[in-house]
Amino acid sequence: MYRNLFSPIRINTLQIKNRIAYPALGLLYSHDRKLNDRYVEFYRERARGGVGLLTVGPVGVDFIGSGVLVLGIDTDEAVPDFSALTRIIKDEGARAWIQLFHAGGYSHPILIDGKQPIAPSAVYSRYSRTTPKEMTPEDIEMVQQAFATSAVRAKAAGFDGIEIIASAGYLISQFLSPVKNLRTDAYGGSFENRLRFPIELIGRVRRAVGPDFPLTIRMAGNDFVPGSCTDDEMPDIARAYENAGVDAINVTGGWHETRVPQLPMDVPRSAFAFLAHNIKNAVTVPVMASNRIADPDTAEAIIKNGYADMVNLGRVLIADPQWPNKAFEGRSDEIRPCTACSQGCTDQVFQGRPVFCAGNPEAGYEAERKIVGTDSPRQVMVVGAGPAGLEAAVTAAASGHQVEIYEKDRDIGGQLWMAGAPPHKAELLELIRYYRAMIRRHGIPLYLNTAVDARFIQERRPDHVIVAEGAEAVVPGIEGKNAPNVLTAWDVLKNNPSLGQTVAVVGGGAVGLETALFAAAKGTITPEILYFLFAYEAESVERLRELMFRGTSRVTVFEMLPKAGADLGKSTKWVLLDNLARYGVTVYTNTKVISVAGGNVRFEKDGRVENRPFDHVILSAGAKPVSRLAGELKDAGVPFQVIGDGLQAGRIQDAVHQGYLAAGKIGE
């Protein structure tokens, strides 16, 4: 079905079975720079899933450039563990790659025993929040040699290929960038001088591993940092890499410091494939595309249309390591989606915590979480078809239980429909697609528009009940809350009502801010209309931006806390706040709303009480569990579990993981 995606490709003398690569992603599964069972089982599952090339990493070439949370291959003692891992990866049918890593000025002092990071120049880093030490000629020699000796160890450990990281704002990016490289010696100033460090480094590694050993590099297609390298310079850099001896080029997006989103849902699928195409036009070696390549159709199109020769599936293979096998077998609808929520991956890394996946309960827990066939099948009733109930039902059915799902509404999904309603959040609806496919695969009877009570359950006589009733909106005890023009965030996201020209949102948490963005975007032009108007130069660029970001409602958010979005993840919070600003949403913090009576919002800020009229007021005060059925079952004599928001209102990841774990407790 995906003929191009599953065709073989050669890098140097090595043949790879398909065009799918798993790139190096920080997992933070150890604090001693060593491999452990958690790493091994994670990589085993990705290799087993059908990927052609699997990259282990990042792996540090020295301590100062990586720290305690990154794997290291800077000593000979590391080789045996990596040798065992490469055997596992190869036995599962994948090619084993390693990414050699040095963060430069991005190293966090707290992770390198309080030492000062080293970088081309002593330029303050907003990412590590420190000023590194300018590298001396001796430092340059030492780091280049560290890459070469680490490459020798990687080859001895049985890796099929080596990747050098020269992207994301790490050390090589810093040498290339006029923003970070202020040197006046042979390694700074002109373009040729700034390119000297990576070219020398590549040459050392090439000589160390020999001419026939695959050597690749991961580079930015555009730094997306003002004053730094753009896609104008990158083709020249890529040509220099090829001439220096690399056999393939892995193209990604910008630095960690960029204000252009690289990974969240706001990024359209394959949005940065054009960067790979820009490099492919400049070199003769294979080129890989990266970032938000989520589905097989997109991946196939990138290769078929000549944008790149391979595709990287990073977080996508965290969400479903079987993605390649399912695509190859024509089961794309059964791929568990990466929704680009960043909650279990990027947000975790930014907090120095181990990676998991919000939508895949086994990711990061491969050693202890497995769906195992039951010896004692039970008749299981799942009440509620939100993410918790759906995950419980699918996992229980996969384990061999006889499962039925009951849902009071007309469709499955529960709160996923509301979560996926705001702009750029539609990826969450892919979870509904996945669960529909799995319900079909396991033949699970689904009863919609069916309310369930204790009497109904007693009549059906199941062996076990999983109660996933969900939650409902909290309506604060505020004056005027029952007025016709006062709605809850749930009302707005679920029913998409008409809103007036002025809208107030009371509550600036994640749901409140997403609802504010949803309201502010009403009446803006669609991407299709924008494309049409831009293509025919029907309006000025300034007018098009106005049409993109000025809808039919002016929105104001009132939040009691000092900062809005306190419950948002670090990697997505800034994106949402930037979008709110683009859409002209006003956010008041340290503000207490006293009344919404008569369409007037009465609020206290900085010791003063003010009134402002609004056409509509939206209350976003959180959610509370629904426990009606759970309360009835306490005395019904039926074994049951309560999961998801019915237990405690939480995030999608809480619901999915609880549903999975609940299935394993059936019969206990």
C-alpha positions as CSV (number, residue, x, y, z in Angstrom):
1,M,0.0,0.0,0.0
2,Y,2.9,2.4,0.9
3,R,5.3,1.2,-1.8
4,N,7.8,4.1,-1.4
5,L,7.8,4.1,2.3
6,F,8.6,0.4,2.5
7,S,11.2,0.2,-0.2
8,P,14.8,-0.4,0.8
9,I,17.5,2.3,0.8
10,R,21.3,2.3,1.1
11,I,23.4,4.5,3.3
12,N,27.0,4.1,2.3
13,T,27.3,0.3,1.9
14,L,24.5,-0.6,4.3
15,Q,21.0,-1.5,3.1
16,I,18.0,-0.6,5.3
17,K,14.8,-2.4,4.8
18,N,12.5,0.6,4.7
19,R,12.5,4.4,4.8
20,I,11.3,4.7,8.4
21,A,13.8,6.0,11.0
22,Y,13.4,6.4,14.8
23,P,15.5,9.5,15.7
24,A,17.4,10.0,18.9
25,L,15.1,11.5,21.6
26,G,16.0,12.1,25.2
27,L,14.3,9.6,27.5
28,L,16.0,10.2,30.9
29,Y,15.6,6.7,32.1
30,S,18.8,6.7,34.2
31,H,20.7,9.2,36.3
32,D,24.1,7.6,36.0
33,R,24.6,7.9,32.2
34,K,24.3,4.1,31.8
35,L,21.9,1.9,30.0
36,N,19.4,-0.1,32.1
37,D,16.5,-2.4,31.5
38,R,14.1,0.4,31.0
39,Y,16.1,1.7,28.1
40,V,16.7,-1.7,26.6
41,E,13.0,-2.7,26.6
42,F,12.0,0.6,25.2
43,Y,14.3,0.2,22.2
44,R,13.5,-3.4,21.8
45,E,9.8,-2.6,21.3
46,R,10.6,0.1,18.7
47,A,12.9,-2.3,16.8
48,R,10.2,-5.0,17.0
49,G,7.6,-2.7,15.5
50,G,9.2,-2.7,12.1
51,V,11.3,0.5,11.9
52,G,14.2,0.4,9.4
53,L,16.7,2.5,11.3
54,L,16.6,3.0,15.1
55,T,18.8,5.6,16.7
56,V,19.9,5.3,20.3
57,G,20.6,8.6,21.9
58,P,21.5,11.2,22.5
59,V,24.7,9.7,23.8
60,G,27.3,12.0,25.3
61,V,30.9,12.1,24.1
62,D,32.0,13.6,27.4
63,F,30.5,14.6,30.7
64,I,30.6,18.4,30.4
65,G,28.6,18.3,27.2
66,S,25.9,15.9,28.4
67,G,25.6,15.5,32.1
68,V,24.0,12.9,34.4
69,L,20.7,12.4,32.6
70,V,22.1,11.6,29.1
71,L,23.6,8.3,28.2
72,G,27.4,8.3,27.8
73,I,29.9,6.4,25.6
74,D,33.0,8.3,26.8
75,T,34.6,5.3,28.5
76,D,35.4,1.8,27.4
77,E,33.3,0.5,30.2
78,A,30.2,1.6,28.4
79,V,30.9,-0.7,25.4
80,P,29.6,-4.0,26.7
81,D,26.1,-2.6,27.6
82,F,25.8,-1.0,24.2
83,S,26.9,-4.2,22.5
84,A,24.1,-6.1,24.2
85,L,21.6,-3.4,23.1
86,T,22.8,-3.4,19.4
87,R,22.4,-7.2,19.3
88,I,18.8,-6.9,20.5
89,I,18.0,-4.2,18.0
90,K,19.5,-6.2,15.1
91,D,17.8,-9.4,16.2
92,E,14.4,-7.6,16.0
93,G,15.2,-6.6,12.4
94,A,16.3,-3.0,12.6
95,R,19.6,-1.2,11.9
96,A,21.2,0.2,15.0
97,W,22.4,3.8,14.9
98,I,23.8,6.0,17.7
99,Q,23.7,9.7,18.0
100,L,26.9,11.3,19.4
101,F,26.0,14.3,21.5
102,H,27.5,17.5,22.9
103,A,25.2,20.3,24.2
104,G,27.8,23.0,24.4
105,G,26.3,26.1,26.0
106,Y,23.0,24.2,26.4
107,S,24.5,22.1,29.2
108,H,22.7,22.8,32.5
109,P,25.3,23.4,35.3
110,I,23.1,21.5,37.8
111,L,23.5,18.4,35.6
112,I,27.3,18.7,35.2
113,D,28.1,18.9,38.9
114,G,27.9,22.7,39.0
115,K,30.6,23.1,36.3
116,Q,30.5,25.8,33.7
117,P,29.5,24.6,30.3
118,I,31.8,25.3,27.3
119,A,30.8,26.9,24.0
120,P,32.3,28.8,21.1
121,S,31.8,32.1,22.9
122,A,30.7,33.3,26.3
123,V,27.2,34.2,25.2
124,Y,24.4,33.8,27.7
125,S,22.0,30.9,26.9
126,R,18.3,31.4,27.6
127,Y,17.9,27.6,27.4
128,S,20.5,26.6,30.1
129,R,20.2,30.0,31.8
130,T,23.9,30.4,32.2
131,T,26.9,31.9,30.4
132,P,29.3,29.2,29.2
133,K,33.1,29.5,29.1
134,E,34.6,30.2,25.7
135,M,36.4,27.2,24.3
136,T,40.1,27.4,24.1
137,P,42.0,25.7,21.2
138,E,42.7,22.9,23.7
139,D,39.0,22.5,24.4
140,I,38.3,22.4,20.7
141,E,40.9,19.7,20.2
142,M,39.6,17.7,23.2
143,V,35.9,17.8,22.0
144,Q,36.7,16.8,18.5
145,Q,38.8,13.9,19.7
146,A,36.1,12.9,22.1
147,F,33.7,12.5,19.2
148,A,36.3,10.4,17.3
149,T,37.1,8.1,20.2
150,S,33.4,7.7,21.0
151,A,32.7,6.8,17.4
152,V,35.4,4.1,17.7
153,R,33.6,2.7,20.8
154,A,30.2,2.9,19.0
155,K,31.6,0.9,16.1
156,A,33.1,-1.7,18.5
157,A,29.7,-1.9,20.2
158,G,28.2,-3.1,17.0
159,F,26.3,-0.1,15.9
160,D,25.6,-0.1,12.1
161,G,26.0,3.7,11.8
162,I,26.8,6.9,13.7
163,E,24.9,10.2,13.7
164,I,26.5,13.5,14.8
165,I,24.1,16.0,16.2
166,A,24.5,19.4,14.7
167,S,21.0,20.8,15.3
168,A,18.6,22.1,18.0
169,G,21.0,24.8,19.2
170,Y,23.6,22.3,20.5
171,L,27.4,22.7,20.2
172,I,27.8,22.5,16.4
173,S,24.9,24.8,15.9
174,Q,26.5,27.3,18.2
175,F,29.7,27.2,16.2
176,L,27.8,27.8,13.0
177,S,25.6,30.7,14.3
178,P,26.7,34.4,14.3
179,V,24.4,34.8,17.3
180,K,26.5,32.3,19.5
181,N,29.9,32.4,17.8
182,L,31.6,35.7,18.4
183,R,35.1,34.3,18.0
184,T,37.9,36.2,16.2
185,D,40.2,33.3,15.6
186,A,40.1,30.6,12.8
187,Y,36.8,29.2,14.2
188,G,34.8,32.4,14.1
189,G,33.9,35.4,11.9
190,S,33.4,34.4,8.3
191,F,31.1,31.6,7.2
192,E,34.1,29.4,6.3
193,N,35.6,29.9,9.7
194,R,32.4,29.1,11.6
195,L,32.1,26.0,9.5
196,R,35.6,24.9,10.4
197,F,34.8,23.2,13.7
198,P,32.1,20.7,12.4
199,I,34.1,20.0,9.2
200,E,37.2,19.1,11.2
201,L,35.1,17.1,13.6
202,I,33.4,15.1,10.8
203,G,36.9,14.5,9.3
204,R,38.2,13.1,12.5
205,V,35.2,10.8,13.0
206,R,35.4,9.6,9.4
207,R,39.1,8.7,9.7
208,A,38.4,7.0,13.0
209,V,35.6,4.6,11.6
210,G,36.9,4.2,8.1
211,P,35.4,4.9,4.6
212,D,32.8,2.2,4.5
213,F,31.1,2.8,7.9
214,P,27.8,4.8,7.6
215,L,28.2,8.3,9.1
216,T,25.2,10.7,9.2
217,I,24.5,14.1,10.6
218,R,21.4,15.7,12.1
219,M,21.2,19.4,11.1
220,A,18.7,22.2,11.3
221,G,16.9,23.2,8.1
222,N,16.5,26.6,9.6
223,D,17.5,27.7,13.1
224,F,14.4,29.9,13.3
225,V,16.3,32.3,15.6
226,P,16.7,35.9,14.5
227,G,20.3,36.6,13.3
228,S,21.2,32.9,13.1
229,C,21.4,30.5,10.1
230,T,18.4,30.3,7.8
231,D,17.4,28.0,4.9
232,D,19.5,30.3,2.7
233,E,22.7,29.1,4.3
234,M,21.8,25.6,5.1
235,P,22.2,24.1,1.6
236,D,25.9,25.3,1.6
237,I,26.4,23.8,5.1
238,A,24.9,20.5,3.9
239,R,27.2,20.4,0.8
240,A,30.1,21.0,3.1
241,Y,29.0,18.1,5.3
242,E,28.7,15.8,2.3
243,N,32.2,16.8,1.1
244,A,33.6,16.2,4.5
245,G,32.3,12.6,4.5
246,V,28.8,12.2,5.8
247,D,26.6,9.5,4.0
248,A,23.1,10.9,4.8
249,I,21.7,14.1,6.3
250,N,18.9,14.1,8.8
251,V,17.0,17.5,8.6
252,T,15.0,18.8,11.5
253,G,13.7,22.3,12.4
254,G,14.9,25.0,14.7
255,W,16.6,25.5,18.1
256,H,15.1,25.0,21.5
257,E,15.2,28.8,21.9
258,T,13.1,29.5,18.8
259,R,9.7,31.2,19.0
260,V,8.5,29.2,16.1
261,P,6.7,26.1,17.5
262,Q,8.5,22.9,16.4
263,L,6.5,20.0,17.9
264,P,3.0,20.9,19.4
265,M,-0.3,20.4,17.7
266,D,-0.1,23.9,16.4
267,V,2.5,22.6,13.9
268,P,0.6,21.1,10.9
269,R,1.6,17.6,9.9
270,S,4.9,17.6,7.9
271,A,5.1,21.4,8.2
272,F,8.9,21.3,8.0
273,A,9.3,18.8,5.2
274,F,10.2,21.7,2.9
275,L,13.4,22.1,4.9
276,A,14.4,18.6,4.0
277,H,13.6,19.3,0.3
278,N,15.8,22.4,0.4
279,I,18.7,20.2,1.5
280,K,17.9,17.4,-0.8
281,N,18.2,19.8,-3.8
282,A,21.8,20.6,-2.7
283,V,23.3,17.1,-2.0
284,T,23.5,13.7,-3.5
285,V,23.4,11.6,-0.3
286,P,20.0,10.5,1.2
287,V,18.1,13.1,3.2
288,M,15.7,12.5,6.1
289,A,12.7,14.6,6.9
290,S,11.5,15.3,10.5
291,N,8.8,16.9,12.7
292,R,5.1,16.1,12.9
293,I,5.1,13.3,10.4
294,A,2.2,11.4,12.0
295,D,0.5,9.1,9.5
296,P,1.5,6.7,6.8
297,D,-0.2,8.7,4.0
298,T,1.9,11.8,4.9
299,A,5.1,9.8,5.2
300,E,4.5,8.1,1.8
301,A,3.8,11.4,0.1
302,I,7.0,13.0,1.4
303,I,9.1,10.2,-0.2
304,K,6.9,9.8,-3.3
305,N,7.0,13.5,-4.1
306,G,10.8,13.8,-3.6
307,Y,10.9,15.9,-0.5
308,A,13.1,13.4,1.3
309,D,14.5,9.8,1.1
310,M,13.5,8.8,4.6
311,V,11.2,10.0,7.4
312,N,11.8,10.3,11.1
313,L,9.0,9.1,13.4
314,G,10.0,10.1,16.9
315,R,7.1,10.7,19.3
316,V,4.9,8.8,16.8
317,L,6.8,5.6,17.6
318,I,6.6,6.4,21.3
319,A,2.9,6.4,20.9
320,D,2.8,3.3,18.9
321,P,6.0,1.3,18.2
322,Q,4.0,-1.0,15.9
323,W,3.3,1.9,13.5
324,P,5.5,0.5,10.7
325,N,4.0,-3.0,11.0
326,K,0.5,-1.8,11.1
327,A,1.0,0.5,8.1
328,F,2.7,-2.3,6.1
329,E,-0.2,-4.7,6.9
330,G,-2.9,-2.2,5.9
331,R,-4.0,-1.5,9.4
332,S,-3.3,2.2,9.5
333,D,-6.7,2.9,11.3
334,E,-5.4,0.8,14.2
335,I,-2.3,3.0,14.8
336,R,-2.4,4.5,18.3
337,P,-2.0,8.2,17.5
338,C,0.6,10.7,18.7
339,T,-1.6,13.7,19.4
340,A,1.4,16.0,19.8
341,C,0.2,16.9,23.3
342,S,3.8,16.9,24.6
343,Q,2.5,16.0,28.1
344,G,4.4,12.7,28.6
345,C,7.5,13.4,26.4
346,T,8.7,17.0,25.8
347,D,7.2,18.4,29.0
348,Q,8.8,15.6,31.0
349,V,12.3,16.2,29.5
350,F,12.1,19.9,30.2
351,Q,11.5,19.0,33.8
352,G,14.3,16.4,34.0
353,R,11.8,13.5,34.3
354,P,11.6,10.2,32.5
355,V,9.5,10.0,29.3
356,F,6.2,8.3,29.0
357,C,3.2,8.7,26.7
358,A,-0.1,10.3,27.5
359,G,-1.9,8.0,25.0
360,N,0.2,4.8,25.3
361,P,0.2,3.4,28.8
362,E,3.0,1.0,27.9
363,A,5.6,3.5,26.7
364,G,8.4,3.8,29.1
365,Y,6.9,0.9,31.1
366,E,7.6,-1.9,28.6
367,A,9.3,-4.1,31.2
368,E,6.3,-4.1,33.7
369,R,3.2,-3.4,31.6
370,K,2.2,-6.0,29.1
371,I,-1.2,-7.2,27.9
372,V,-1.2,-10.8,28.9
373,G,-3.9,-13.3,28.0
374,T,-6.2,-14.2,30.9
375,D,-6.7,-17.7,32.1
376,S,-10.1,-16.7,33.6
377,P,-12.1,-14.8,31.1
378,R,-14.8,-12.6,32.7
379,Q,-18.0,-10.9,31.4
380,V,-17.0,-7.3,31.8
381,M,-19.3,-4.3,31.5
382,V,-17.7,-0.9,30.9
383,V,-20.0,2.1,31.6
384,G,-18.8,5.2,29.9
385,A,-17.0,5.6,26.5
386,G,-14.6,8.4,27.3
387,P,-10.9,7.7,27.0
388,A,-10.7,5.9,30.4
389,G,-13.6,3.5,29.6
390,L,-12.4,3.0,26.0
391,E,-8.9,2.1,27.0
392,A,-10.2,-0.2,29.7
393,A,-12.5,-2.0,27.3
394,V,-9.9,-2.4,24.5
395,T,-7.2,-3.6,27.0
396,A,-9.6,-6.1,28.7
397,A,-10.8,-7.4,25.3
398,A,-7.2,-7.8,24.2
399,S,-6.6,-9.8,27.3
400,G,-9.4,-12.3,26.5
401,H,-12.3,-10.9,28.5
402,Q,-15.8,-10.7,27.1
403,V,-16.5,-6.9,27.1
404,E,-19.5,-4.7,26.4
405,I,-19.4,-0.9,26.4
406,Y,-22.4,1.3,27.4
407,E,-22.5,5.0,26.7
408,K,-25.4,7.4,27.5
409,D,-24.5,9.8,24.7
410,R,-24.8,9.2,20.9
411,D,-21.1,8.6,20.3
412,I,-17.9,7.5,21.9
413,G,-15.2,10.0,23.0
414,G,-16.6,11.8,26.0
415,Q,-14.6,14.9,26.8
416,L,-12.3,14.3,23.8
417,W,-14.8,16.1,21.7
418,M,-14.4,19.2,23.8
419,A,-10.7,18.9,24.2
420,G,-10.3,18.7,20.4
421,A,-12.6,21.7,19.7
422,P,-10.2,24.7,20.2
423,P,-7.9,25.8,17.3
424,H,-5.0,23.4,16.6
425,K,-6.3,20.7,19.0
426,A,-8.1,18.4,16.5
427,E,-5.2,15.9,16.8
428,L,-6.9,14.7,20.0
429,L,-9.8,13.5,18.0
430,E,-7.5,10.9,16.5
431,L,-7.9,9.0,19.7
432,I,-11.5,8.5,18.8
433,R,-10.5,7.2,15.4
434,Y,-8.2,4.7,17.1
435,Y,-10.7,3.5,19.7
436,R,-13.3,3.0,17.0
437,A,-10.9,0.8,15.0
438,M,-10.0,-1.2,18.1
439,I,-13.6,-1.7,19.0
440,R,-14.1,-3.2,15.6
441,R,-11.0,-5.3,15.7
442,H,-12.0,-6.9,19.0
443,G,-15.6,-7.2,18.2
444,I,-16.7,-5.3,21.3
445,P,-20.5,-4.7,21.5
446,L,-21.2,-1.0,21.8
447,Y,-24.5,0.3,23.2
448,L,-24.9,4.0,22.6
449,N,-27.7,6.2,23.9
450,T,-28.0,3.8,26.8
451,A,-28.1,5.0,30.4
452,V,-27.0,2.5,33.0
453,D,-28.1,2.2,36.7
454,A,-27.6,-0.5,39.3
455,R,-30.8,-2.3,38.5
456,F,-29.7,-2.6,34.8
457,I,-26.4,-4.0,35.9
458,Q,-28.0,-6.5,38.2
459,E,-30.2,-7.7,35.3
460,R,-27.3,-8.1,33.0
461,R,-25.3,-9.9,35.7
462,P,-21.7,-9.1,34.6
463,D,-18.8,-10.6,36.4
464,H,-17.1,-7.2,36.7
465,V,-18.0,-3.6,36.1
466,I,-15.7,-0.7,35.2
467,V,-17.3,2.6,35.9
468,A,-16.1,5.5,33.8
469,E,-18.8,8.1,34.4
470,G,-16.5,11.0,33.7
471,A,-16.9,14.5,35.1
472,E,-19.1,17.6,34.8
473,A,-18.4,21.3,34.8
474,V,-18.1,23.1,38.1
475,V,-20.4,26.1,38.3
476,P,-19.0,28.5,40.9
477,G,-21.4,30.1,43.4
478,I,-21.2,33.5,41.8
479,E,-23.9,36.1,41.5
480,G,-25.7,35.9,38.1
481,K,-24.5,32.5,37.2
482,N,-27.9,31.4,36.0
483,A,-28.5,34.2,33.5
484,P,-29.2,33.2,29.9
485,N,-26.0,34.8,28.6
486,V,-23.8,32.9,31.1
487,L,-22.4,29.7,29.8
488,T,-19.8,27.1,31.0
489,A,-16.7,26.3,29.0
490,W,-18.1,22.9,28.5
491,D,-21.3,24.4,26.9
492,V,-19.2,26.4,24.5
493,L,-16.7,23.7,23.5
494,K,-19.4,21.0,23.2
495,N,-22.2,22.9,21.5
496,N,-20.4,25.8,19.7
497,P,-23.1,28.4,20.4
498,S,-23.3,31.8,18.8
499,L,-21.4,34.4,20.8
500,G,-21.7,38.2,21.0
501,Q,-19.1,40.8,20.1
502,T,-17.8,40.9,23.7
503,V,-17.0,37.8,25.6
504,A,-15.6,37.3,29.1
505,V,-14.0,34.1,30.3
506,V,-13.9,33.6,34.1
507,G,-11.0,31.3,34.8
508,G,-7.6,31.3,33.2
509,G,-6.5,27.7,33.6
510,A,-5.8,25.5,30.6
511,V,-9.5,25.0,29.8
512,G,-10.3,28.6,30.2
513,L,-7.5,29.7,28.0
514,E,-8.4,27.1,25.3
515,T,-12.0,28.3,25.5
516,A,-10.9,31.9,25.1
517,L,-8.9,31.0,22.0
518,F,-11.9,29.0,20.6
519,A,-14.2,32.0,21.1
520,A,-11.7,34.5,19.7
521,A,-11.1,32.4,16.6
522,K,-14.8,32.3,15.6
523,G,-15.3,34.3,12.4
524,T,-11.7,34.3,11.3
525,I,-10.9,33.1,7.8
526,T,-10.0,29.4,7.1
527,P,-6.6,28.3,5.8
528,E,-8.2,27.6,2.4
529,I,-9.5,31.1,2.2
530,L,-6.2,32.5,3.3
531,Y,-4.4,30.5,0.6
532,F,-6.8,31.7,-2.1
533,L,-6.4,35.4,-1.1
534,F,-2.7,35.2,-0.7
535,A,-2.2,33.3,-4.0
536,Y,-4.1,35.9,-5.9
537,E,-2.7,38.8,-3.9
538,A,-6.3,39.9,-3.3
539,E,-5.3,41.6,0.0
540,S,-2.2,43.0,1.6
541,V,-0.2,40.8,4.0
542,E,-1.2,43.1,6.8
543,R,-4.9,42.7,6.0
544,L,-4.6,39.0,5.7
545,R,-3.1,38.8,9.2
546,E,-6.0,40.8,10.5
547,L,-8.5,38.5,8.9
548,M,-6.6,35.5,10.3
549,F,-6.6,36.8,13.9
550,R,-9.6,39.1,14.3
551,G,-12.8,37.2,14.6
552,T,-16.3,38.3,15.5
553,S,-15.8,38.3,19.3
554,R,-13.4,40.3,21.5
555,V,-12.4,38.1,24.4
556,T,-11.2,39.0,27.9
557,V,-10.0,36.4,30.5
558,F,-10.2,37.0,34.2
559,E,-7.8,34.8,36.4
560,M,-7.4,35.0,40.2
561,L,-3.8,33.7,40.2
562,P,-0.7,35.8,39.4
563,K,-0.2,33.9,36.1
564,A,-2.6,32.4,33.7
565,G,-2.2,28.8,32.5
566,A,-0.6,27.4,35.7
567,D,-1.7,23.9,34.8
568,L,-0.2,24.0,31.3
569,G,2.9,22.1,30.3
570,K,6.1,24.1,29.8
571,S,6.5,23.2,26.1
572,T,3.0,24.2,25.1
573,K,2.1,27.1,27.5
574,W,4.2,29.7,25.7
575,V,2.6,28.7,22.4
576,L,-1.0,29.1,23.7
577,L,-0.2,32.4,25.3
578,D,1.4,33.7,22.1
579,N,-1.7,32.6,20.2
580,L,-4.0,34.4,22.6
581,A,-2.0,37.6,22.0
582,R,-2.3,37.1,18.3
583,Y,-6.0,36.8,18.5
584,G,-6.2,39.9,20.6
585,V,-7.3,38.2,23.8
586,T,-6.9,40.3,26.9
587,V,-5.8,38.4,30.1
588,Y,-6.3,39.9,33.6
589,T,-4.4,38.1,36.3
590,N,-4.6,38.7,40.1
591,T,-8.3,39.5,39.4
592,K,-11.3,38.2,41.4
593,V,-14.7,38.2,39.7
594,I,-17.4,39.1,42.2
595,S,-20.6,39.0,40.0
596,V,-21.7,38.4,36.4
597,A,-25.3,39.5,36.9
598,G,-27.0,41.4,34.1
599,G,-24.1,40.7,31.7
600,N,-21.8,43.0,33.8
601,V,-18.7,41.5,35.1
602,R,-17.9,43.0,38.5
603,F,-14.3,42.3,39.5
604,E,-11.6,43.4,41.9
605,K,-8.1,44.0,40.8
606,D,-5.3,45.8,42.7
607,G,-7.7,46.8,45.4
608,R,-10.2,48.5,43.1
609,V,-13.6,47.2,42.1
610,E,-14.7,47.7,38.5
611,N,-17.6,46.8,36.2
612,R,-17.5,45.9,32.5
613,P,-20.4,44.8,30.3
614,F,-20.2,41.7,28.1
615,D,-22.5,40.1,25.7
616,H,-21.6,36.6,27.0
617,V,-19.8,35.3,30.1
618,I,-18.1,31.9,30.0
619,L,-17.4,30.2,33.4
620,S,-14.4,28.0,33.5
621,A,-14.0,26.8,37.1
622,G,-12.8,23.2,36.5
623,A,-14.6,19.9,36.7
624,K,-15.9,17.5,39.4
625,P,-16.4,13.8,39.2
626,V,-19.7,12.2,38.4
627,S,-20.3,9.4,40.9
628,R,-24.0,8.6,40.5
629,L,-23.6,4.9,39.4
630,A,-20.5,4.4,41.6
631,G,-22.6,5.4,44.6
632,E,-25.4,3.0,43.6
633,L,-23.1,0.0,43.2
634,K,-21.6,0.2,46.7
635,D,-24.4,-1.9,48.0
636,A,-25.2,-3.9,44.9
637,G,-22.9,-6.8,45.4
638,V,-21.2,-6.5,42.0
639,P,-17.4,-6.2,41.7
640,F,-16.6,-2.9,40.2
641,Q,-13.8,-0.3,39.7
642,V,-14.1,3.5,39.2
643,I,-11.7,5.1,36.8
644,G,-11.0,8.3,35.0
645,D,-12.6,11.6,35.9
646,G,-15.3,9.6,37.8
647,L,-12.6,9.0,40.3
648,Q,-10.8,12.4,40.2
649,A,-11.0,15.0,37.4
650,G,-7.7,14.9,35.6
651,R,-5.9,14.9,32.2
652,I,-6.4,12.6,29.3
653,Q,-3.2,10.8,30.3
654,D,-4.7,10.0,33.7
655,A,-7.8,8.6,32.1
656,V,-5.9,6.4,29.5
657,H,-3.4,5.0,32.0
658,Q,-6.1,4.3,34.6
659,G,-8.2,2.5,32.0
660,Y,-5.3,0.3,31.0
661,L,-4.4,-0.6,34.6
662,A,-8.0,-1.3,35.5
663,A,-8.2,-4.0,32.8
664,G,-5.3,-5.8,34.5
665,K,-7.1,-5.9,37.8
666,I,-10.2,-7.7,36.5
667,G,-10.7,-10.8,38.6
668,E,-8.4,-9.8,41.4
